[in-house]
Each structure stands twice: as structure tokens, then as C-alpha cells.
Amino acid sequence: MRTYINVHRYKQLGLATEPNHSDNGVHASASPFEGLAEKGNWMKRHAESDEFGRALIEGGVSKATIAAWSVDPRVALPPDGEHGSIFDALEDLDAEDCLKKLLAIHQLSVKAK
């Protein structure tokens, strides 16, 4: 069974244009962190208002670091410190594994300072 929405209601939903194939209301992030970054970019949500963001903060990652990571920088990656895309490093990880990897990335950056 398919469910359709009335695309002509886009203005009521706060959208600038009618949804189309590339600009629509369906999205799946590649990782919990990328989802956090996208919510910040698109919805102006702060990390502390998100469960995954709060877990990062509780793990010692600053809001400034979360913001810096949210634009997909190249960072030192565990285990050897080789640099790569943070988004690529986290792709397809569930929340628990993604959090563990981000905390390991954070530890590498702290050691480097």
C-alpha cells in the first residue's frame, strides 16, 4: 500500500518549493553522526538537543569540535592516525559503534595537541 501526501501543501510545511526528485522530505543519513550534522545544518538544531549529540558531549567532545566535524573535515583516524574523511569513516555504523569511533577520533586529536 502506498501513502501519498498532497505536495501542493508545501508552503504550509514551510518549504520554499514543491518537493521534487532531489528536494523532498525523504532522507537517510549514512551514520548517526552525519544525521546529527544534517539536523544542525538543515534544522538549526544544537548538538545538546539531540540524544547522539549529548552522548558525544558526555564523552568529552566539545560543541565546537562537533560543529567542526559537521562539515566533514579530514581527521586523524584510528588506529594509526592516517587522515581521512570523518563522514566516510563512520558510514554504515550503528549508534553505539559510531559513538565509540568518534570518541577514539577525539582521543587521537587530544593526543596530537
C-alpha positions in Angstrom: 0.0 0.0 0.0 1.4 3.4 -0.9 0.8 6.6 1.0 0.8 9.9 -0.8 0.9 13.4 0.6 -0.5 16.4 -1.1 2.6 18.0 -2.5 0.7 21.2 -3.0 0.7 21.8 0.7 4.5 22.6 0.7 4.0 26.2 1.7 2.1 25.1 4.8 5.0 22.9 5.7 7.5 25.8 5.4 9.1 24.6 2.2 10.2 27.1 -0.4 9.2 25.0 -3.4 7.1 22.0 -4.2 9.0 18.7 -3.5 10.7 17.1 -6.4 13.1 14.2 -7.1 16.1 15.9 -5.4 14.5 18.3 -2.9 12.0 16.3 -0.9 11.1 15.2 2.6 12.8 11.8 2.5 16.3 11.4 3.6 18.5 8.7 5.2 21.9 9.7 6.7 24.9 7.4 6.3 25.6 7.4 10.0 24.2 8.8 13.3 26.8 11.5 13.3 26.1 12.6 9.8 22.4 12.7 10.8 23.3 14.9 13.7 25.3 17.2 11.4 22.5 17.4 8.9 19.9 18.3 11.6 22.2 21.1 12.6 22.7 22.3 9.1 19.0 22.0 7.9 17.1 22.5 11.1 19.5 24.6 13.1 19.4 22.1 16.0 22.2 22.2 18.5 24.1 19.1 19.5 22.9 19.2 23.1 19.3 19.0 21.9 20.0 15.6 20.2 20.5 12.3 22.0 23.5 11.4 20.0 24.9 14.9 20.4 24.5 14.7 24.1 26.3 11.3 24.2 29.3 12.9 22.4 29.3 15.9 24.8 29.1 13.5 27.8 32.1 11.6 26.2 34.2 14.8 26.4 33.7 16.1 22.8 33.2 19.9 22.8 30.3 21.5 21.0 32.9 23.4 18.9 34.6 20.1 17.9 31.2 18.6 16.9 30.5 21.7 14.8 33.9 21.5 13.2 33.4 17.8 12.4 29.9 18.5 11.0 31.4 19.9 7.7 33.3 16.6 7.0 36.9 17.5 7.6 39.8 15.2 7.2 40.8 14.0 10.6 43.3 11.5 12.1 41.6 8.2 12.2 42.2 5.2 14.5 44.1 3.0 14.8 47.2 4.5 13.1 46.3 8.2 12.8 46.0 8.2 9.0 43.9 11.1 7.8 40.6 10.7 6.1 37.0 12.0 5.8 35.2 11.7 9.1 31.9 11.0 7.3 33.4 8.2 5.3 35.0 6.7 8.5 31.6 6.5 10.1 29.4 5.3 7.2 27.0 2.5 8.0 27.9 2.3 11.7 25.1 1.9 14.2 24.9 4.5 17.0 27.0 2.6 19.6 29.9 1.8 17.2 29.7 5.3 15.7 30.0 6.9 19.2 33.0 4.6 20.0 34.8 5.5 16.8 34.1 9.3 17.3 35.5 9.1 20.9 38.6 7.3 19.6 39.0 10.0 16.9 38.6 12.6 19.7 41.3 10.9 21.7 43.7 10.9 18.8 43.1 14.7 18.4 43.7 15.3 22.1 47.0 13.4 22.0 48.1 15.3 19.0 47.9 18.6 20.8 
